[in-house]
C-alpha cells in the first residue's frame, strides 16, 4: 500500500533525525566537554581545538571504562 510506504518513510526519517540529534548532543556535551575540561586544566594558557577536545575526551572515557572493568574484575575474583 502506498500509505504504508509513506508512513514508513516518514517514521524512518523522524527516527534518523532524533538519533542524529541525540548523538550530536552526546558527542558535543559529554565527549568534547570532558576533553575541553581536561585540556584547559592541563594547559590553561592555550585554547584547545575541537579535534583535540574530541580526541582527549574519547581517550578519557575509554580509560575510564577500562579502569572500571579492571576494578570490577579484581573485585569479583
The 8 nearest C-alpha neighbors of each residue, nearest first, counted from 0:
[[1, 2, 3, 4, 5, 6, 7, 8],
 [0, 2, 4, 3, 5, 6, 7, 8],
 [1, 3, 5, 0, 4, 6, 7, 8],
 [4, 2, 6, 1, 0, 5, 7, 8],
 [3, 5, 7, 1, 2, 6, 8, 0],
 [4, 6, 2, 8, 3, 7, 9, 1],
 [7, 5, 9, 3, 8, 4, 10, 2],
 [8, 6, 4, 10, 9, 5, 3, 11],
 [7, 9, 11, 5, 6, 10, 4, 12],
 [8, 10, 6, 12, 11, 7, 5, 13],
 [11, 9, 13, 7, 12, 8, 14, 6],
 [12, 10, 8, 14, 9, 13, 7, 15],
 [11, 13, 15, 9, 10, 14, 8, 16],
 [12, 14, 10, 16, 15, 11, 17, 9],
 [13, 15, 11, 17, 12, 16, 10, 18],
 [16, 14, 12, 18, 13, 17, 19, 11],
 [15, 17, 19, 13, 14, 18, 12, 20],
 [18, 16, 14, 20, 19, 15, 21, 13],
 [17, 19, 21, 15, 20, 16, 22, 14],
 [20, 18, 16, 22, 17, 21, 15, 23],
 [21, 19, 23, 17, 18, 22, 24, 16],
 [20, 22, 18, 24, 23, 19, 25, 17],
 [23, 21, 25, 19, 24, 20, 26, 18],
 [24, 22, 20, 26, 21, 25, 27, 19],
 [23, 25, 21, 27, 22, 26, 28, 20],
 [26, 24, 22, 29, 23, 28, 27, 21],
 [25, 27, 30, 23, 24, 29, 28, 22],
 [28, 26, 31, 24, 25, 23, 29, 30],
 [29, 27, 32, 25, 26, 24, 31, 30],
 [28, 30, 32, 25, 26, 33, 31, 27],
 [31, 29, 56, 26, 33, 32, 28, 53],
 [30, 32, 53, 34, 52, 27, 33, 56],
 [33, 31, 28, 35, 29, 34, 30, 36],
 [32, 34, 36, 56, 30, 35, 31, 29],
 [33, 35, 56, 52, 55, 31, 37, 32],
 [34, 36, 52, 32, 38, 33, 37, 39],
 [35, 37, 33, 39, 34, 38, 40, 32],
 [38, 36, 40, 34, 35, 39, 41, 33],
 [39, 37, 41, 35, 40, 36, 42, 34],
 [40, 38, 43, 42, 36, 41, 37, 35],
 [39, 41, 37, 38, 42, 43, 36, 35],
 [40, 42, 38, 39, 37, 43, 36, 44],
 [43, 41, 39, 44, 40, 38, 45, 46],
 [42, 44, 39, 45, 40, 41, 46, 38],
 [43, 45, 42, 46, 39, 41, 40, 47],
 [46, 44, 43, 42, 47, 39, 38, 48],
 [45, 47, 48, 44, 39, 43, 42, 38],
 [48, 46, 45, 51, 52, 38, 49, 35],
 [47, 49, 51, 50, 52, 46, 35, 53],
 [48, 50, 52, 51, 53, 47, 31, 35],
 [51, 49, 53, 52, 48, 54, 47, 31],
 [50, 52, 54, 48, 53, 49, 55, 47],
 [53, 51, 34, 31, 35, 49, 55, 50],
 [52, 54, 31, 56, 50, 51, 55, 34],
 [55, 53, 51, 57, 56, 52, 58, 50],
 [56, 54, 34, 58, 52, 57, 53, 59],
 [57, 55, 34, 30, 59, 53, 33, 58],
 [58, 56, 54, 60, 59, 55, 61, 30],
 [57, 59, 55, 61, 56, 60, 62, 54],
 [60, 58, 56, 62, 57, 61, 55, 63],
 [59, 61, 63, 57, 62, 58, 64, 56],
 [60, 62, 58, 64, 63, 59, 57, 65],
 [63, 61, 65, 59, 60, 64, 58, 66],
 [62, 64, 60, 66, 61, 65, 67, 59],
 [65, 63, 67, 61, 66, 62, 68, 60],
 [66, 64, 62, 68, 67, 63, 69, 61],
 [67, 65, 63, 69, 64, 68, 62, 70],
 [68, 66, 64, 70, 65, 69, 71, 63],
 [67, 69, 71, 65, 66, 70, 72, 64],
 [70, 68, 72, 66, 71, 67, 73, 65],
 [71, 69, 73, 67, 72, 68, 66, 74],
 [70, 72, 68, 74, 69, 73, 67, 75],
 [71, 73, 69, 75, 70, 74, 68, 76],
 [74, 72, 70, 76, 71, 75, 69, 68],
 [73, 75, 71, 72, 76, 70, 69, 68],
 [74, 76, 72, 73, 71, 70, 69, 68],
 [75, 73, 74, 72, 71, 70, 69, 68]]
